[in-house]
């Protein structure tokens, strides 16, 4: 990936937010996107899963078939991808990141823990990787239930996955514990602002 780093030497930064479901990372990312002075744009992930709730193609995700996803993998179109659950594939398309960089902006990601670490490994100097940690697994489960978007089986699957994901927290640059959303938003803003302003690529 050294060549890729060289080719993008003059491009923007990469801000990765990863966390178990129910940690509040999506709310924090949406808050940061509203702060115009940060000059951020959201990296829309591709996924093979079905839409949930009011999700919109091309805004929340690029919803594509399992077959189309595998074709992209074969063509080397992804910076990173992962099969998060059986036949539920997620990935970051190279053209999505290049689209944002071509507009002179920094890229912000709301992605799976393994995907976040893959981006950090590929672009170590350009990436700030933040792990958003729920106060506890119990609180995370309560938040998932309050959403009313998942079946009982899916909630149990997410809770089991979260227990594994928490073990990767120490591999991130920063662990942001979200036990108070407003505090977490402010801390995230400071972290991102400082990284963009002071860290040289």
N, C-alpha and C positions, 0 to 999 in steps of 0.2 A: 504493500500500500504506500510505499515511500513516494512513488511517482505520482500517486493521486494527491498526496499531501503537497508535493512540489507544484503540481498543476493548479492547486487552489490556494496558493500562498497569499494571493491578494484578495481572497474572498472573505466573507463574514465568519462569525463564530457559530458554534453549535451548542445549544443549551438543551440538555437532556433532562427530562423529568420522568422518573420511573418509580413505580410503587405497586404494592398489591391493590386490587380493586377495593374501593371504599376508603382509600386513604386521603382522598381530597385533592389528588394531584391535578385532575382535570379542571377543577374550580380555580386552583392557583394559576394554572397555565392561562386560562381565559382572562383572569385578572391582569396578568403580565402583558397579554396581547393588547389590552386596552391602554397601556401606558405608551403612548406614541413616541416619547423620547427614547425608548429602548430600541426602536426600529426593528421590531421582531415580526416574523411571519411564521405561521403554523405549518409544520411539515405534515401533510395529510398522508397517513399510512394506507397501504393497500391491504385489504383483508378478503378472505374467502367466506367469512361468516355472513349470516343473514343480518339485515338491518334490525336495530332494536329501537322501539319507541319512535321518536320523531327524527331519527338520524337521516341525514341528507347525503346522497352520493356527491362526491366532489367538494364537500364541506367538512363532514365528520370523518369520512373514509372514502377511499375508492373501493367500491364493492365489486369484486370480480369473482368469476367462478373458480373452483378448485383447479380445473383444467387450464384456465388462462394463467392462474398463479404459477403453476408448474412450468408453463411455457416461458414466463418471465424469468424463473429460476434458471432454466436451461440456457436462456439467452444472456445470463449474467447482468440482468437489469437492476438487481437490488444491491444496495449498500449492505443491508442486513435483512434477514428474514428468519422466521421461526414458526414451527407448528406448535402453537400455544396449547391448544386442545386438539383432539382428533379431528382432522379435516378443517380445523379453524386455523388458517395460516395468516400471519401478519408480516408485513415487510415495508421497508423504506425504499422507494424507487430512486435511483440516481438522478433521474430527470426532475424529480420533485425538489431535491436539494439544489440542483443547478438552477432551477427556475427562480428560487428565492434569492440565491447568491447573485444571479444576473440582475435582480432588481435592487442590488446594493443593500440587502437586509441580512440580519442574523436569523438563523433557523432555530425554532424552538420545537422540541419533540415531546409528545405525551405518549410514551411507548413502554412496552413490556421490559422487565428487568434485564433479561438476557440481551434483548435488542439494544437497550441503552448501553450496556457494557461493550457490546460489539462496536458501536459507534465510537465510544471512548477509546477502544483499542486501535481503531483505524485512524482516528484523528486525535491523538493524545494531547497535542499542544493547542488545538482549536476548540476543544470540548470542555464544558463544565457539566459534570454529571451529578445530579442531585437526586437523592433517594428520599422520597416522602414517606415517613413512617407513621402509621396510626398509633395512638396512645396504647392500644392493646388489640389483640385478635378479637376479643369480645366486642369492643367498640366498633371495630371494622365490620363485624358480622351484623351488628345492630344497624349500621349505616346501609349495608347492602339490603337488609330486609325493608328498611324505610323507603328505598327506591321503588319497590314493588315492580321491578322489571325482570326479575329472574325467578325460576322455579326453585323449589326447595333443594332439588338435586344439584342444580347449578350453583346455588349458594354454598352448599357443602363442598363442591368441587373447588370453588374460588377460595374458600377458607383453608382447605388443605394445601392449595397452591401457594397461598400467602405465607404459610408456615415455612415453606421451602425458600420463598423469595426473600424473606427477612434475613436469611443466612448470607445473602449477597450484599447486604447494606454496607458492610465495611469496605467493599471494593469500589464504592463511589467516592467522589471528591468530598461530598457533604451529605450528612444525614440530617434531614429537616423533620423534626417531630411535630406533627400536626395535631396538637391537643386543643389549640385555639386558632380558629381559621384566620382571624384578622391578624394575629401575631405572625402566623405562618406566611401570609401574603406579604407582610412588611419585610420579613426576613428574606423571603425569596426575591423580592424586588432589590434589596440591598446587595445580595449575592450576585445577581445577574448584572446589575449596573456596574459594580466593581470589576467584574470579570471582563465585561465589554470595554470598559474605559482603561483598565490598567494592565491586563494580561496581554503581552505581545505574542503574536503567532510565530 
